[in-house]
């Protein structure tokens, strides 16, 4: 019969780290780069008296929303780590109880 619980601490750390790195080194920097490009476009090549500022304001809100979403990605990484730590603690506690009661 297959085990109901199986954890690879190494794999959990790898994936959690990948999520953190994806946010910090890829997603947020690319969003900042895109925001800068949009701002430059609306300041130099697509300049309309009322529309350009409105587009900049909307794109700013959009960028903020995306960055807030990346916090959720990092939240998953943290959640995976907390599950791992909880299971490690539970495993240790059970082992201690087994070892102390067998004497």
Backbone as numpy.savetxt, mean C-alpha at the origin, in Angstrom:
# Nx Ny Nz CAx CAy CAz Cx Cy Cz
-4.81 -35.39 4.37 -5.65 -34.22 4.37 -4.76 -32.98 4.37
-5.13 -31.99 3.57 -4.37 -30.74 3.48 -4.54 -29.91 4.74
-3.51 -29.16 5.05 -3.54 -28.29 6.23 -4.51 -27.14 6.00
-5.20 -26.74 7.05 -6.11 -25.60 6.97 -5.38 -24.28 7.13
-4.21 -24.33 7.75 -3.43 -23.12 7.96 -2.01 -23.38 7.48
-1.53 -22.46 6.69 -0.16 -22.53 6.21 0.32 -21.12 5.96
1.48 -20.78 6.51 2.05 -19.46 6.32 3.50 -19.58 5.90
3.90 -18.76 4.98 5.30 -18.61 4.64 5.69 -17.19 5.05
6.39 -17.09 6.17 6.77 -15.76 6.66 7.60 -15.01 5.62
8.45 -15.74 4.94 9.28 -15.12 3.90 8.42 -14.54 2.78
7.43 -15.29 2.36 6.57 -14.83 1.27 5.68 -13.67 1.72
5.21 -13.72 2.94 4.40 -12.62 3.48 5.23 -11.34 3.50
6.45 -11.42 4.00 7.33 -10.25 4.04 7.66 -9.76 2.63
7.88 -10.70 1.70 8.21 -10.32 0.34 7.07 -9.53 -0.30
5.86 -10.05 -0.19 4.70 -9.39 -0.81 4.39 -8.07 -0.11
4.45 -8.05 1.21 4.21 -6.80 1.94 5.24 -5.75 1.53
6.49 -6.15 1.42 7.53 -5.23 0.98 7.30 -4.75 -0.44
6.85 -5.64 -1.29 6.55 -5.28 -2.68 5.43 -4.24 -2.74
4.41 -4.42 -1.92 3.33 -3.44 -1.88 3.84 -2.08 -1.42
4.61 -2.06 -0.35 5.17 -0.80 0.15 6.05 -0.13 -0.90
6.93 -0.91 -1.51 7.84 -0.38 -2.52 7.09 0.12 -3.75
6.06 -0.60 -4.15 5.27 -0.17 -5.31 4.66 1.20 -5.08
4.18 1.42 -3.87 3.59 2.72 -3.55 4.68 3.80 -3.51
5.73 3.54 -2.73 6.75 4.56 -2.48 7.64 4.87 -3.67
7.96 3.84 -4.45 8.94 4.03 -5.51 8.34 4.07 -6.92
7.09 3.66 -7.06 6.50 3.64 -8.40 5.23 4.48 -8.49
4.22 4.12 -7.73 2.91 4.75 -7.89 2.92 6.24 -7.55
3.34 6.59 -6.36 3.32 8.00 -5.95 4.25 8.85 -6.81
5.48 8.42 -7.07 6.32 9.24 -7.95 5.73 9.43 -9.35
5.11 8.40 -9.90 4.50 8.53 -11.24 3.28 9.47 -11.19
2.52 9.42 -10.11 1.39 10.35 -9.97 1.89 11.78 -9.87
2.96 11.99 -9.11 3.54 13.33 -9.00 4.05 13.82 -10.35
4.68 12.92 -11.08 5.18 13.26 -12.41 4.03 13.63 -13.34
2.97 12.85 -13.31 1.80 13.14 -14.15 1.18 14.47 -13.77
1.08 14.74 -12.47 0.52 16.02 -12.00 1.34 17.19 -12.51
2.65 17.07 -12.44 3.54 18.12 -12.94 3.33 18.34 -14.44
3.21 17.26 -15.19 2.98 17.36 -16.64 1.65 18.04 -16.95
0.61 17.67 -16.21 -0.70 18.30 -16.41 -0.63 19.79 -16.07
0.00 20.11 -14.96 0.15 21.52 -14.59 0.89 22.30 -15.66
1.99 21.73 -16.16 2.76 22.40 -17.21 1.93 22.57 -18.48
1.19 21.55 -18.84 0.32 21.63 -20.02 -0.69 22.76 -19.87
-1.33 22.80 -18.72 -2.38 23.80 -18.51 -1.82 25.21 -18.30
-0.54 25.31 -17.99 0.11 26.62 -17.85 0.71 27.14 -19.15
1.03 26.20 -20.08 1.78 26.63 -21.26 1.15 26.27 -22.60
0.48 25.13 -22.70 0.05 24.66 -24.01 -1.46 24.48 -24.15
-2.16 24.53 -23.06 -3.63 24.44 -23.09 -4.15 25.47 -22.11
-4.01 26.70 -22.50 -4.31 27.82 -21.60 -5.64 28.44 -21.98
-6.60 28.29 -21.10 -7.91 28.91 -21.23 -8.19 29.62 -19.92
-8.66 30.82 -20.00 -8.80 31.69 -18.83 -9.52 31.02 -17.66
-10.64 30.39 -17.92 -11.42 29.79 -16.83 -11.27 28.28 -16.77
-11.12 27.66 -17.94 -11.09 26.20 -17.99 -9.80 25.63 -17.43
-8.66 26.23 -17.74 -7.38 25.69 -17.27 -7.31 25.63 -15.74
-7.64 26.70 -15.04 -7.63 26.60 -13.56 -8.62 25.57 -13.03
-9.77 25.46 -13.69 -10.76 24.46 -13.25 -10.21 23.05 -13.45
-9.56 22.83 -14.59 -8.97 21.51 -14.85 -7.85 21.22 -13.85
-7.03 22.22 -13.55 -5.96 22.02 -12.57 -6.53 21.65 -11.20
-7.58 22.33 -10.79 -8.20 22.04 -9.49 -8.78 20.63 -9.46
-9.43 20.23 -10.53 -10.01 18.89 -10.58 -8.92 17.81 -10.60
-7.85 18.08 -11.35 -6.76 17.10 -11.41 -6.07 16.99 -10.06
-5.98 18.10 -9.34 -5.40 18.08 -7.99 -6.25 17.18 -7.08
-7.55 17.32 -7.13 -8.45 16.47 -6.33 -8.28 15.01 -6.72
-8.18 14.77 -8.02 -7.99 13.41 -8.52 -6.68 12.82 -7.99
-5.61 13.60 -8.03 -4.32 13.13 -7.54 -4.37 12.82 -6.05
-5.02 13.68 -5.28 -5.17 13.44 -3.84 -5.93 12.14 -3.61
-6.99 11.91 -4.36 -7.77 10.66 -4.22 -6.91 9.44 -4.53
-6.11 9.53 -5.57 -5.23 8.41 -5.91 -4.22 8.13 -4.81
-3.65 9.20 -4.27 -2.68 9.01 -3.18 -3.33 8.42 -1.94
-4.56 8.81 -1.67 -5.28 8.21 -0.54 -5.51 6.72 -0.79
-5.76 6.37 -2.04 -5.94 4.95 -2.39 -4.65 4.17 -2.17
-3.51 4.81 -2.42 -2.25 4.10 -2.19 -2.03 3.82 -0.71
-2.61 4.63 0.16 -2.55 4.33 1.60 -3.22 3.00 1.90
-4.27 2.69 1.15 -4.96 1.40 1.33 -4.05 0.25 0.93
-3.25 0.44 -0.10 -2.32 -0.60 -0.52 -1.32 -0.87 0.60
-0.79 0.20 1.17 0.14 0.02 2.29 -0.58 -0.58 3.51
-1.86 -0.29 3.64 -2.65 -0.88 4.72 -2.74 -2.40 4.60
-2.86 -2.88 3.35 -2.86 -4.33 3.15 -1.53 -4.93 3.56
-0.44 -4.28 3.21 0.88 -4.77 3.60 0.98 -4.88 5.12
0.52 -3.85 5.80 0.57 -3.86 7.26 -0.35 -4.95 7.84
-1.50 -5.11 7.24 -2.43 -6.15 7.69 -1.80 -7.54 7.55
-1.13 -7.80 6.43 -0.47 -9.10 6.24 0.60 -9.31 7.31
1.35 -8.26 7.64 2.39 -8.39 8.67 1.77 -8.64 10.04
0.67 -7.97 10.34 0.02 -8.16 11.64 -0.53 -9.58 11.77
-1.10 -10.10 10.70 -1.59 -11.49 10.73 -0.43 -12.43 11.01
0.67 -12.22 10.32 1.85 -13.07 10.50 2.33 -13.00 11.95
2.44 -11.80 12.49 2.91 -11.64 13.87 1.94 -12.28 14.86
0.65 -12.16 14.61 -0.35 -12.78 15.49 -0.22 -14.30 15.48
-0.03 -14.86 14.30 0.10 -16.31 14.20 1.40 -16.77 14.85
2.47 -16.03 14.66 3.73 -16.38 15.34 3.53 -16.40 16.84
2.87 -15.37 17.37 2.63 -15.30 18.80 1.75 -16.44 19.30
0.69 -16.74 18.55 -0.20 -17.83 18.92 0.55 -19.16 18.92
1.36 -19.39 17.90 2.13 -20.61 17.80 3.08 -20.74 19.00
3.74 -19.65 19.35 4.66 -19.66 20.49 3.90 -19.95 21.79
2.76 -19.30 21.98 1.96 -19.50 23.20 1.49 -20.95 23.33
1.02 -21.50 22.23 0.54 -22.91 22.27 1.70 -23.84 22.59
2.86 -23.61 21.96 4.02 -24.46 22.21 4.44 -24.38 23.67
4.42 -23.19 24.24 4.76 -23.05 25.66 3.79 -23.82 26.54
2.50 -23.74 26.25 1.49 -24.44 27.04 1.67 -25.97 26.93
1.93 -26.41 25.70 2.13 -27.86 25.49 3.37 -28.32 26.27
4.44 -27.57 26.17 5.68 -27.96 26.83 5.55 -27.93 28.36
4.80 -26.97 28.88 4.66 -26.88 30.34 3.69 -27.90 30.89
2.73 -28.35 30.12 1.74 -29.30 30.63 2.19 -30.73 30.47
3.20 -30.96 29.66 3.66 -32.33 29.43 4.62 -32.83 30.49
4.93 -32.04 31.45 5.92 -32.42 32.48 5.26 -32.99 33.69
